[in-house]
Amino acid sequence: MIPESDLELGQFRLLDVDNKLIIPVDCHIRLIVTGADVLHSFAVPSLGLKLDAVPGRLNQVSFVAERSGTFYGQCSEICGVWHGFMPIVVEAVSSPDFLVWVDSASS
């Protein structure tokens, strides 16, 4: 989560993150999640995603982003005192833009 003092104009308080999940549009995506400490729940309602992260267990979900855009979600499990501060941001981009991002992220 981006600290309130570091927010720029147009960013959402308590929803924006400094490391987004970037995915290509019209491509089958499989997420595999687990928990490290307590139960969490990876939820992005606008993509139809809700997946529990359970310590010691791998859970998976498959989906396809049918349009480009930025999709916001958050942990939807009461997981502790910082529960309200666990945002998730998924950015769906075109395949050429995704390849450019992969190239820049690997260097």
Buried (B, 14 or more C-beta within 10 A) or exposed (E): BBEEEEEEEEEEEEBBBEEBBBBBBEEEBEBEBEBEEEBBBBBBEEBEBBBBBBEEEEBEBEBBBEEBEBBBBBBBBEBEEEBEEBBBBBBBBEEEBBEEBEEEEEE
